[in-house]
């Protein structure tokens, strides 16, 4: 397990190295023990190792007496919603999210459709490490059945939202370039766009799992999408990661807005429809916070990690929330990052606004975020954070998650990653130069 990334984001590793069939089955057995041999929804993204992973997960769950509802290839939010809809005891989404093609992993979902929190995750890890499972006898082995309606039910939930006016969106006949990175969005997003009347120009929309680019939907990985938007004279471009919980936008000019703007625009739109608090993580842009405060909403910040934001949203009754990596959480559907829902909100927002995406983007406060990282190597992350905290003790520090140094109109956040063996260094300032300098200043301490 030493080569695995185990955190509130689940379990991830490189297949054949840290992540093996035996290890996957072991975690599945531990999860089966955790849910008391209950009913478990299993979904997966398109990764080429997905079948191997699913077979190992299925063997582990069935051996513990769990019944499996196999919903096939689908987005992570679809799996979360299916756990709720089917009143299952839990769920497993087989994915490594934005990690490269050689990675895979398990996202573990509780009976409420939320990812396991830190305490629950630690319990599953403890069970996995003990490896002392009470396997059931041959006549009590679980049963696996295929459930084919999960994607359709997710689509219907989005289109049934009171503030999504399909007729109004249809009237704009948006030309949309869609990049699904050959991931799970390929089985859902073209249909969503079709139903709301968009003209779709698909790229990388075959569910092959052969990612044609680095799968994280950050600007440097979206050059093809930007080029096609300009070439085709499209109204916008949409990009998701392999499990379709993160959404990035490209303007009609072929310019990537950056994932932070996805959430800021969604928050701005929802707060025109209803009032209430907003929850975001500690690394999310000030733009989202400014937009929410301008609408009279109180903003709550949490540790990074979808479950941390989702739990806070449930606690405060938030009307919207999410993470600045393009992860929109819309509680009217479920408490999980949901790129398909984010797409619907974006198109409805554009339809009501009447202008272009770049014009809509210009209505948001302007900040620049620089996201950098330091490879762990021999670095002790906690010792490194303690050193930075001591050095900057005289400044305004937010210790919600790692160390965040807050200065006037800028900030820099330093924290160990939940998903990769790195320390993340994220800075935000009014200009790119200021943000870059903040990152460089901090990296000089390692």
C-alpha positions as CSV (number, residue, x, y, z in Angstrom):
1,X,0.0,0.0,0.0
2,X,3.0,2.3,0.3
3,X,2.8,3.1,-3.4
4,X,-0.8,4.0,-3.3
5,X,-2.4,7.4,-2.8
6,X,-5.0,6.9,-0.1
7,X,-7.0,10.0,1.0
8,X,-10.4,11.6,1.1
9,X,-10.3,11.4,-2.7
10,X,-10.2,7.6,-2.5
11,X,-7.5,5.1,-3.5
12,X,-5.3,5.7,-6.6
13,X,-2.2,4.1,-8.0
14,X,-0.3,3.2,-11.1
15,X,-1.7,-0.1,-12.4
16,X,0.9,-2.9,-12.1
17,X,2.9,-1.0,-9.6
18,X,1.1,0.3,-6.5
19,X,-2.3,-0.8,-7.8
20,X,-2.7,-4.5,-8.3
21,X,-5.7,-6.8,-8.8
22,X,-5.1,-8.3,-5.4
23,X,-5.0,-4.9,-3.7
24,X,-8.1,-3.8,-5.5
25,X,-10.0,-6.9,-4.4
26,X,-8.7,-6.3,-0.9
27,X,-10.1,-2.8,-0.8
28,X,-13.4,-4.0,-2.3
29,X,-13.6,-6.7,0.4
30,X,-12.9,-4.0,3.0
31,X,-15.7,-1.8,1.6
32,X,-18.0,-4.8,1.5
33,X,-17.3,-5.3,5.2
34,X,-17.8,-1.6,5.8
35,X,-21.3,-1.7,4.2
36,X,-22.2,-4.9,6.1
37,X,-22.6,-7.0,2.9
38,X,-25.2,-4.6,1.5
39,X,-26.1,-3.5,-2.0
40,X,-23.4,-1.6,-3.9
41,X,-23.5,0.4,-7.1
42,X,-20.4,0.0,-9.3
43,X,-19.6,2.4,-12.1
44,X,-16.4,3.1,-14.0
45,X,-14.8,5.4,-16.5
46,X,-13.4,4.3,-19.8
47,X,-9.8,3.6,-18.8
48,X,-8.2,0.6,-20.5
49,X,-7.7,-1.1,-17.1
50,X,-11.3,-0.6,-16.2
51,X,-12.5,-4.2,-16.9
52,X,-9.6,-5.6,-14.8
53,X,-10.5,-3.3,-12.0
54,X,-14.2,-4.0,-12.2
55,X,-13.6,-7.7,-12.1
56,X,-11.4,-7.4,-9.1
57,X,-13.9,-5.1,-7.4
58,X,-16.8,-7.5,-8.2
59,X,-14.9,-10.5,-6.9
60,X,-14.2,-8.8,-3.6
61,X,-17.7,-7.5,-3.1
62,X,-19.5,-10.8,-4.1
63,X,-17.2,-12.8,-1.8
64,X,-18.4,-10.6,1.1
65,X,-22.1,-11.3,0.2
66,X,-22.7,-7.9,-1.4
67,X,-25.2,-7.6,-4.3
68,X,-23.9,-5.4,-7.1
69,X,-25.8,-3.0,-9.3
70,X,-23.4,-2.6,-12.3
71,X,-24.2,0.7,-14.0
72,X,-21.3,0.4,-16.5
73,X,-19.4,3.3,-18.0
74,X,-20.7,6.6,-16.7
75,X,-19.6,9.8,-15.0
76,X,-18.7,9.8,-11.3
77,X,-21.7,12.1,-10.5
78,X,-24.0,9.5,-12.2
79,X,-22.7,6.8,-9.8
80,X,-23.2,9.1,-6.8
81,X,-26.8,9.9,-7.9
82,X,-27.5,6.2,-8.6
83,X,-26.5,5.3,-5.0
84,X,-29.2,7.7,-3.8
85,X,-31.8,6.8,-6.4
86,X,-31.4,3.0,-5.9
87,X,-31.2,3.3,-2.1
88,X,-28.0,1.4,-2.1
89,X,-25.8,0.9,0.9
90,X,-22.8,2.3,-0.9
91,X,-21.0,2.7,-4.2
92,X,-17.7,2.3,-5.9
93,X,-16.6,4.5,-8.9
94,X,-13.6,3.0,-10.6
95,X,-11.6,5.9,-11.8
96,X,-8.4,7.9,-11.3
97,X,-10.2,11.1,-12.3
98,X,-7.7,13.5,-14.0
99,X,-4.6,11.3,-13.4
100,X,-2.8,10.0,-16.5
101,X,-3.7,6.8,-18.4
102,X,-1.5,4.4,-16.4
103,X,-3.4,5.3,-13.2
104,X,-6.6,3.9,-11.9
105,X,-8.4,3.9,-8.6
106,X,-11.5,3.6,-6.5
107,X,-13.7,6.4,-5.3
108,X,-15.8,5.1,-2.3
109,X,-19.3,6.4,-1.9
110,X,-21.5,6.1,1.2
111,X,-25.2,5.4,1.3
112,X,-26.0,9.1,1.1
113,X,-24.3,9.4,-2.3
114,X,-21.4,11.4,-0.8
115,X,-17.8,10.2,-0.9
116,X,-16.6,8.7,2.4
117,X,-15.2,11.3,4.8
118,X,-11.8,11.0,6.4
119,X,-13.1,9.0,9.4
120,X,-15.0,6.5,7.2
121,X,-12.1,6.2,4.8
122,X,-9.7,5.4,7.6
123,X,-12.1,2.7,8.8
124,X,-12.1,1.1,5.3
125,X,-8.3,1.4,5.2
126,X,-8.0,-0.3,8.6
127,X,-10.2,-3.2,7.4
128,X,-8.1,-3.5,4.2
129,X,-4.8,-3.6,6.2
130,X,-6.1,-6.3,8.5
131,X,-7.1,-8.5,5.6
132,X,-9.2,-10.7,8.0
133,X,-12.5,-10.8,6.1
134,X,-15.4,-13.0,7.0
135,X,-16.0,-14.4,3.5
136,X,-19.5,-15.8,3.0
137,X,-20.2,-19.4,2.1
138,X,-21.0,-20.5,-1.5
139,X,-24.7,-20.2,-1.0
140,X,-24.6,-16.6,0.3
141,X,-22.4,-15.2,-2.5
142,X,-23.8,-11.9,-3.8
143,X,-25.5,-11.4,-7.1
144,X,-24.4,-8.9,-9.8
145,X,-27.0,-7.4,-12.1
146,X,-26.7,-4.7,-14.8
147,X,-28.7,-1.5,-14.3
148,X,-28.9,0.4,-17.5
149,X,-30.9,3.5,-16.5
150,X,-28.4,5.4,-14.4
151,X,-27.2,7.8,-17.2
152,X,-30.8,8.5,-18.3
153,X,-31.9,9.2,-14.8
154,X,-29.0,11.7,-14.4
155,X,-30.0,13.4,-17.6
156,X,-33.6,13.6,-16.6
157,X,-32.7,15.1,-13.2
158,X,-30.7,17.9,-14.9
159,X,-33.4,18.7,-17.5
160,X,-36.1,18.7,-14.8
161,X,-34.4,21.6,-12.9
162,X,-36.9,24.6,-12.7
163,X,-34.3,27.1,-13.9
164,X,-33.2,25.1,-17.0
165,X,-35.4,26.3,-19.9
166,X,-34.7,23.9,-22.8
167,X,-36.8,26.0,-25.2
168,X,-34.8,29.1,-24.3
169,X,-31.4,27.3,-24.8
170,X,-32.6,25.7,-28.0
171,X,-33.5,29.1,-29.4
172,X,-29.9,30.1,-29.3
173,X,-28.8,27.0,-31.3
174,X,-25.3,27.1,-29.7
175,X,-22.5,25.6,-31.7
176,X,-20.5,23.7,-29.1
177,X,-17.2,21.9,-29.5
178,X,-17.1,19.1,-26.9
179,X,-13.9,17.4,-25.7
180,X,-14.6,14.3,-23.5
181,X,-10.9,13.1,-23.6
182,X,-12.4,9.7,-24.7
183,X,-13.6,9.3,-21.1
184,X,-16.9,8.6,-19.4
185,X,-18.5,11.9,-20.5
186,X,-18.6,10.4,-24.0
187,X,-21.6,8.3,-23.0
188,X,-23.6,11.2,-21.7
189,X,-22.6,14.6,-22.7
190,X,-23.4,14.4,-26.5
191,X,-26.9,13.3,-25.6
192,X,-27.3,16.2,-23.0
193,X,-26.3,18.7,-25.6
194,X,-28.5,17.2,-28.3
195,X,-31.5,17.4,-26.0
196,X,-31.1,21.1,-25.3
197,X,-30.7,21.9,-29.0
198,X,-27.0,22.5,-29.4
199,X,-25.1,21.8,-32.6
200,X,-22.3,19.6,-31.5
201,X,-18.8,19.4,-32.9
202,X,-17.3,16.4,-31.1
203,X,-13.6,15.8,-30.6
204,X,-12.2,12.9,-28.5
205,X,-15.7,11.7,-27.8
206,X,-15.2,8.0,-28.4
207,X,-15.3,6.1,-25.1
208,X,-12.1,4.2,-25.8
209,X,-10.1,5.2,-22.7
210,X,-7.1,6.0,-24.9
211,X,-6.7,9.6,-23.8
212,X,-5.4,11.7,-26.7
213,X,-4.0,14.4,-24.3
214,X,-3.1,14.8,-20.7
215,X,-6.5,14.3,-19.2
216,X,-6.6,17.2,-16.7
217,X,-8.7,19.9,-18.4
218,X,-6.3,22.8,-17.6
219,X,-5.5,25.4,-20.3
220,X,-2.2,23.9,-21.5
221,X,-4.0,20.6,-22.3
222,X,-6.8,22.2,-24.3
223,X,-4.9,23.5,-27.4
224,X,-6.8,21.2,-29.8
225,X,-10.2,22.3,-28.4
226,X,-9.2,26.0,-28.6
227,X,-8.1,25.5,-32.2
228,X,-11.3,23.7,-33.2
229,X,-13.5,26.4,-31.6
230,X,-11.8,29.1,-33.6
231,X,-11.8,27.1,-36.8
232,X,-15.5,26.2,-36.6
233,X,-16.6,29.6,-35.4
234,X,-18.2,27.9,-32.4
235,X,-19.9,29.7,-29.5
236,X,-17.9,27.9,-26.9
237,X,-15.9,24.8,-26.1
238,X,-16.4,22.3,-23.3
239,X,-13.8,20.0,-21.8
240,X,-14.2,17.4,-19.0
241,X,-11.8,15.0,-17.3
242,X,-12.1,11.2,-17.7
243,X,-14.8,10.8,-15.0
244,X,-16.6,14.0,-16.0
245,X,-16.9,15.7,-12.6
246,X,-14.7,18.7,-13.7
247,X,-15.7,21.2,-16.4
248,X,-13.5,23.7,-18.3
249,X,-14.8,26.3,-20.6
250,X,-13.3,27.8,-23.8
251,X,-14.7,31.1,-25.2
252,X,-15.8,31.8,-28.7
253,X,-12.4,33.4,-29.3
254,X,-10.7,30.0,-28.6
255,X,-9.4,31.2,-25.3
256,X,-9.5,28.9,-22.2
257,X,-11.2,30.7,-19.3
258,X,-9.5,28.5,-16.7
259,X,-11.5,26.1,-14.5
260,X,-12.0,28.6,-11.7
261,X,-14.3,30.6,-13.9
262,X,-16.6,27.6,-14.4
263,X,-17.6,27.7,-10.7
264,X,-17.7,31.5,-10.5
265,X,-20.2,31.6,-13.4
266,X,-22.3,28.8,-12.0
267,X,-22.5,30.6,-8.6
268,X,-23.4,33.9,-10.2
269,X,-26.2,32.2,-12.2
270,X,-27.7,30.3,-9.3
271,X,-27.7,33.3,-7.0
272,X,-30.0,35.1,-9.5
273,X,-32.5,32.2,-9.0
274,X,-32.3,31.7,-5.3
275,X,-30.6,33.1,-2.2
276,X,-28.6,31.2,0.4
277,X,-25.0,30.4,1.5
278,X,-22.2,29.1,-0.7
279,X,-19.4,26.7,0.3
280,X,-16.0,26.5,-1.5
281,X,-12.6,25.1,-0.7
282,X,-9.6,27.0,0.6
283,X,-8.0,27.1,-2.9
284,X,-10.9,28.4,-4.8
285,X,-10.7,31.8,-6.5
286,X,-11.7,35.1,-4.8
287,X,-13.8,35.7,-7.9
288,X,-16.3,33.1,-6.7
289,X,-16.3,34.6,-3.2
290,X,-16.7,38.2,-4.5
291,X,-19.6,37.1,-6.7
292,X,-21.4,35.4,-3.8
293,X,-20.9,38.3,-1.4
294,X,-22.1,40.8,-4.1
295,X,-25.3,38.7,-4.2
296,X,-25.7,38.9,-0.4
297,X,-24.6,35.3,0.2
298,X,-22.4,34.2,3.0
299,X,-19.3,32.2,1.9
300,X,-17.9,29.2,3.8
301,X,-14.4,27.8,3.0
302,X,-13.4,24.2,3.7
303,X,-10.4,21.9,3.3
304,X,-9.8,20.8,-0.3
305,X,-11.6,17.6,-1.2
306,X,-15.1,17.2,-2.6
307,X,-16.4,15.5,0.6
308,X,-15.3,18.4,2.7
309,X,-17.2,20.9,0.6
310,X,-20.3,18.6,0.3
311,X,-20.5,18.1,4.1
312,X,-20.3,21.8,4.7
313,X,-23.0,22.4,2.1
314,X,-25.3,19.9,3.8
315,X,-24.6,21.5,7.2
316,X,-25.4,25.1,6.1
317,X,-28.0,24.4,3.5
318,X,-25.9,25.9,0.7
319,X,-27.7,26.6,-2.6
320,X,-24.5,25.9,-4.6
321,X,-20.8,25.2,-4.0
322,X,-17.8,23.4,-5.3
323,X,-14.1,23.5,-6.0
324,X,-12.2,25.8,-8.3
325,X,-10.9,22.9,-10.4
326,X,-14.2,23.1,-12.4
327,X,-16.1,21.1,-9.9
328,X,-19.7,22.6,-9.6
329,X,-21.8,21.0,-6.8
330,X,-25.5,21.6,-7.3
331,X,-27.5,20.3,-4.3
332,X,-30.7,20.4,-6.3
333,X,-29.4,17.3,-8.0
334,X,-27.0,15.8,-5.5
335,X,-24.0,16.8,-3.3
336,X,-21.2,16.0,-5.7
337,X,-19.1,17.7,-8.4
338,X,-21.1,17.4,-11.6
339,X,-19.8,18.5,-15.0
340,X,-23.0,17.7,-16.8
341,X,-25.0,19.9,-14.4
342,X,-22.3,22.6,-14.9
343,X,-22.8,22.5,-18.6
344,X,-26.5,22.9,-18.3
345,X,-26.1,25.9,-16.0
346,X,-23.5,27.5,-18.3
347,X,-25.7,27.2,-21.4
348,X,-28.8,28.5,-19.5
349,X,-26.7,31.4,-18.2
350,X,-25.5,32.2,-21.7
351,X,-29.1,32.0,-23.1
352,X,-30.4,34.5,-20.5
353,X,-27.4,36.8,-20.8
354,X,-27.7,37.1,-24.6
355,X,-24.1,37.8,-25.3
356,X,-21.0,35.8,-25.9
357,X,-19.1,33.7,-23.3
358,X,-16.1,36.1,-23.3
359,X,-18.5,38.9,-22.6
360,X,-20.2,37.0,-19.8
361,X,-16.7,36.1,-18.4
362,X,-15.8,39.8,-18.4
363,X,-18.6,40.4,-15.8
364,X,-16.7,38.5,-13.2
365,X,-14.0,40.0,-11.0
366,X,-10.5,39.6,-12.5
367,X,-7.8,37.6,-10.7
368,X,-5.1,35.3,-12.0
369,X,-4.3,32.0,-10.4
370,X,-1.0,30.2,-10.8
371,X,-0.9,26.5,-9.9
372,X,2.5,25.1,-9.2
373,X,3.8,22.0,-7.4
374,X,6.8,20.6,-5.7
375,X,7.6,16.8,-6.0
376,X,7.8,15.2,-2.6
377,X,10.9,13.1,-3.2
378,X,12.5,13.0,0.2
379,X,10.6,16.0,1.5
380,X,8.5,15.5,4.7
381,X,5.4,17.5,3.8
382,X,4.4,18.2,7.4
383,X,7.9,19.4,8.3
384,X,7.9,21.6,5.2
385,X,4.5,23.2,6.1
386,X,5.7,23.8,9.7
387,X,8.8,25.6,8.3
388,X,6.6,27.8,6.1
389,X,4.1,28.5,8.9
390,X,7.0,29.6,11.2
391,X,8.6,31.8,8.6
392,X,5.3,33.6,7.8
393,X,3.9,33.6,11.3
394,X,3.8,37.4,11.3
395,X,1.4,37.4,8.3
396,X,-2.4,36.7,8.0
397,X,-2.4,32.8,8.0
398,X,-5.4,30.5,7.3
399,X,-4.7,27.0,8.5
400,X,-7.9,25.4,7.3
401,X,-5.9,23.2,5.0
402,X,-2.2,23.3,5.0
403,X,-0.9,26.9,5.1
404,X,-2.6,29.8,3.3
405,X,-0.9,33.2,3.4
406,X,-3.5,35.9,2.8
407,X,-2.3,39.4,1.7
408,X,-4.5,42.3,0.6
409,X,-5.8,41.3,-2.8
410,X,-3.7,38.1,-3.1
411,X,-3.0,34.8,-1.4
412,X,-0.8,31.7,-1.7
413,X,-1.9,28.3,-0.5
414,X,0.5,25.4,0.2
415,X,-0.8,21.9,0.9
416,X,0.0,18.3,0.2
417,X,-2.0,16.8,-2.6
418,X,-4.8,14.3,-2.0
419,X,-4.2,12.6,-5.3
420,X,-0.5,12.8,-6.2
421,X,2.9,12.6,-4.4
422,X,3.4,16.4,-4.5
423,X,2.9,19.6,-2.5
424,X,0.6,22.0,-4.3
425,X,1.5,25.7,-4.4
426,X,-1.4,27.8,-5.6
427,X,-1.3,31.6,-5.7
428,X,-3.9,34.2,-6.8
429,X,-3.4,37.9,-7.5
430,X,-4.7,40.7,-9.7
431,X,-1.9,40.0,-12.3
432,X,-0.1,36.9,-13.6
433,X,3.3,38.3,-12.6
434,X,2.2,38.8,-9.0
435,X,0.8,35.2,-8.8
436,X,3.9,33.8,-10.4
437,X,6.1,35.7,-8.0
438,X,4.1,34.4,-5.0
439,X,4.6,30.8,-6.1
440,X,8.3,31.3,-6.8
441,X,8.7,32.9,-3.3
442,X,7.2,29.9,-1.6
443,X,9.0,27.3,-3.7
444,X,12.3,29.0,-2.7
445,X,11.6,27.5,0.8
446,X,11.8,23.9,-0.3
